[in-house]
Amino acid sequence: MDALVQFFPFILIFALFYFLIIRPQQQREKKHKRMLEGLKKGDIIVTQGGLIGRIEGFAEDGKVLIVRVAEGVKVEVLRSSVSFLKKAGELVEG
């Protein structure tokens, strides 16, 4: 019983750390992964580098997006580098 009382503060600190830091981060990662999996042709995206463009297609493996950034200018972007999806003029964090 005495040992449990001594470890209680550590257990409490770990529980707080989990619910305030670890769990919210895991939820953000799941939400971002769902957003990346749901990307489709025609979506407007923002990359980690700040590049904004419309998805024109996908490479064979699906890990690379072909993005039109200007008329006649297409670039290849890794799916994992997409930060935001732009819907109705607002950035939707993924």
Backbone bond lengths (Angstrom), bond angles and torsions (degrees), N, CA, C in turn:
res aa  C-N    CA-C-N  psi(-1)  N-CA   C-N-CA  omega(-1)  CA-C   N-CA-C  phi
1 M - - - 1.453 - - 1.527 110.64 -
2 D 1.337 115.87 -41.61 1.459 120.87 -178.89 1.533 111.00 -64.86
3 A 1.343 116.98 -36.56 1.466 120.95 179.25 1.530 110.55 -66.85
4 L 1.320 116.64 -36.61 1.464 120.80 179.16 1.532 110.61 -64.65
5 V 1.301 116.55 -40.24 1.461 121.02 178.84 1.528 110.30 -64.74
6 Q 1.320 116.66 -36.19 1.461 120.21 179.59 1.526 111.58 -68.84
7 F 1.343 118.02 -34.59 1.461 121.50 -178.48 1.519 113.45 -88.46
8 F 1.311 118.14 -8.50 1.457 121.22 -178.07 1.537 113.31 -56.63
9 P 1.332 119.80 -44.50 1.473 118.62 178.18 1.534 113.05 -60.38
10 F 1.330 117.49 -36.99 1.457 120.71 178.41 1.528 111.36 -67.38
11 I 1.324 115.24 -40.92 1.466 119.91 177.74 1.526 109.77 -63.50
12 L 1.312 116.80 -42.77 1.459 121.73 179.17 1.528 111.40 -63.41
13 I 1.307 117.41 -43.57 1.466 121.60 178.74 1.529 110.42 -63.36
14 F 1.335 117.39 -43.46 1.455 120.13 178.28 1.521 111.15 -62.81
15 A 1.320 117.91 -42.39 1.464 121.38 179.10 1.527 110.96 -62.02
16 L 1.321 117.13 -44.15 1.464 120.49 177.20 1.522 111.10 -63.26
17 F 1.317 117.04 -44.05 1.462 122.16 178.47 1.518 110.32 -58.87
18 Y 1.336 117.02 -43.48 1.458 121.24 -179.60 1.526 111.23 -63.42
19 F 1.328 117.36 -50.47 1.462 120.47 -174.53 1.527 113.56 -75.94
20 L 1.318 118.45 -22.51 1.460 120.16 -179.38 1.528 113.62 -96.92
21 I 1.340 118.12 -23.48 1.462 119.90 -175.19 1.523 112.63 -123.55
22 I 1.310 118.15 -55.75 1.469 121.01 -172.11 1.522 112.00 -68.53
23 R 1.321 117.80 -51.32 1.468 121.09 -175.56 1.533 112.54 -62.78
24 P 1.343 120.15 -47.32 1.470 118.70 177.77 1.528 113.01 -60.50
25 Q 1.333 117.53 -36.21 1.461 120.60 178.50 1.519 110.59 -65.34
26 Q 1.333 117.96 -41.25 1.459 121.40 178.00 1.524 110.84 -63.07
27 Q 1.323 117.57 -39.09 1.461 121.04 179.25 1.527 111.01 -66.65
28 R 1.343 117.49 -40.56 1.467 120.76 177.14 1.525 110.72 -62.83
29 E 1.337 116.69 -41.28 1.468 120.52 179.07 1.523 111.50 -63.46
30 K 1.324 118.06 -41.53 1.464 121.68 178.27 1.524 110.80 -64.00
31 K 1.330 116.57 -42.47 1.471 121.30 179.55 1.533 110.53 -63.75
32 H 1.327 116.16 -42.33 1.467 120.95 179.37 1.530 110.77 -65.37
33 K 1.331 116.61 -40.94 1.455 120.88 179.10 1.526 110.93 -63.68
34 R 1.343 117.35 -41.59 1.472 120.59 176.76 1.523 111.22 -62.26
35 M 1.342 116.41 -39.54 1.463 120.72 178.54 1.515 110.14 -63.39
36 L 1.341 117.57 -44.20 1.458 120.97 -179.85 1.521 111.51 -64.61
37 E 1.323 117.34 -39.10 1.455 120.76 179.45 1.519 111.83 -69.55
38 G 1.328 117.47 -26.49 1.454 121.69 -177.35 1.519 114.97 -90.65
39 L 1.337 117.88 3.49 1.461 119.91 179.62 1.521 110.22 -64.05
40 K 1.339 115.01 139.63 1.463 119.53 179.91 1.521 109.72 -140.34
41 K 1.308 115.35 167.66 1.457 121.73 -179.70 1.524 108.98 -59.72
42 G 1.337 115.39 133.61 1.453 121.13 179.34 1.517 114.46 99.28
43 D 1.340 117.83 -15.17 1.465 120.95 178.17 1.524 110.03 -68.97
44 I 1.318 115.48 143.44 1.464 121.16 174.82 1.523 106.66 -96.99
45 I 1.335 115.15 127.85 1.464 120.49 -175.47 1.527 111.31 -123.96
46 V 1.320 115.15 161.76 1.459 122.75 172.25 1.521 106.57 -125.87
47 T 1.327 116.44 126.51 1.459 120.69 -179.21 1.525 110.46 -86.86
48 Q 1.319 115.98 171.67 1.462 121.10 178.41 1.527 111.14 -61.76
49 G 1.320 117.10 -28.46 1.456 121.25 179.74 1.525 113.42 -84.48
50 G 1.340 117.20 -2.66 1.453 120.92 177.67 1.518 114.31 94.39
51 L 1.316 117.91 5.99 1.459 122.26 178.92 1.526 108.95 -75.19
52 I 1.328 116.45 129.14 1.457 121.56 179.50 1.514 108.48 -113.02
53 G 1.321 116.45 131.03 1.456 119.35 -179.49 1.515 111.88 -164.22
54 R 1.334 115.01 173.52 1.461 122.49 -179.58 1.523 108.65 -106.03
55 I 1.325 116.87 134.73 1.460 121.43 179.71 1.525 109.04 -70.61
56 E 1.324 115.34 123.27 1.465 121.86 179.10 1.523 111.80 -100.31
57 G 1.318 116.33 -23.17 1.457 119.86 -178.92 1.512 110.63 176.59
58 F 1.325 113.97 -174.16 1.454 121.13 -177.97 1.517 109.20 -130.23
59 A 1.332 115.63 148.78 1.460 120.36 174.15 1.525 108.15 -73.70
60 E 1.313 116.08 170.75 1.462 121.96 -175.52 1.522 113.68 -55.20
61 D 1.325 116.65 -40.19 1.466 119.15 -176.01 1.529 112.87 -83.97
62 G 1.321 118.33 -11.39 1.458 122.16 179.40 1.512 114.15 81.95
63 K 1.320 118.00 -5.49 1.457 121.34 179.86 1.522 112.21 -87.16
64 V 1.329 116.03 -13.92 1.458 121.17 -178.69 1.521 108.76 -117.77
65 L 1.340 115.55 130.89 1.456 121.34 177.66 1.515 109.54 -102.02
66 I 1.305 116.99 145.24 1.456 121.55 172.44 1.525 105.53 -101.21
67 V 1.326 115.67 116.59 1.461 121.75 -171.64 1.523 109.51 -118.70
68 R 1.330 115.96 131.69 1.465 121.44 175.92 1.523 107.32 -92.30
69 V 1.336 115.99 119.84 1.463 121.16 -179.17 1.524 111.91 -102.35
70 A 1.314 117.24 -20.06 1.459 123.18 176.06 1.521 107.37 -157.22
71 E 1.299 116.39 168.91 1.465 120.23 179.89 1.525 109.51 -59.85
72 G 1.313 116.25 117.77 1.453 121.90 178.99 1.519 114.88 81.55
73 V 1.342 117.93 4.11 1.460 121.12 -179.43 1.529 108.64 -117.74
74 K 1.331 115.15 114.87 1.459 120.37 178.45 1.521 108.77 -122.01
75 V 1.314 115.26 140.19 1.461 120.91 178.07 1.521 108.73 -127.82
76 E 1.317 115.11 157.12 1.457 120.75 175.28 1.525 107.89 -99.08
77 V 1.325 115.57 131.73 1.458 122.17 -176.88 1.519 108.27 -130.51
78 L 1.310 116.45 136.56 1.461 119.92 174.94 1.525 109.81 -66.99
79 R 1.308 115.96 137.08 1.467 120.81 179.16 1.526 109.89 -57.49
80 S 1.320 117.61 -37.47 1.463 121.49 -177.34 1.529 113.27 -68.46
81 S 1.338 117.88 -14.75 1.461 119.93 -179.63 1.527 113.02 -89.98
82 V 1.323 117.52 1.37 1.461 120.91 178.58 1.524 108.51 -78.22
83 S 1.342 116.24 126.42 1.459 120.67 -179.78 1.517 112.26 -98.84
84 F 1.334 115.96 -43.10 1.453 120.34 -173.93 1.514 110.69 -134.52
85 L 1.303 114.74 155.16 1.444 123.74 171.85 1.522 105.40 -111.53
86 K 1.315 117.78 133.48 1.456 121.17 -177.16 1.526 108.11 -101.79
87 K 1.341 116.26 118.94 1.459 121.65 178.76 1.516 109.17 -129.45
88 A 1.306 116.43 130.48 1.464 122.97 177.85 1.523 111.66 52.76
89 G 1.324 116.43 39.57 1.458 121.58 177.12 1.521 114.47 77.91
90 E 1.322 117.98 -0.95 1.460 121.44 179.54 1.527 110.21 -113.92
91 L 1.322 115.14 147.80 1.467 119.78 177.29 1.522 108.25 -82.62
92 V 1.322 115.10 127.78 1.460 121.28 176.75 1.525 106.46 -104.58
93 E 1.316 114.93 112.74 1.463 118.92 -178.13 1.518 109.09 -73.04
94 G 1.348 114.69 133.49 1.446 119.49 -177.86 1.439 114.14 -105.16
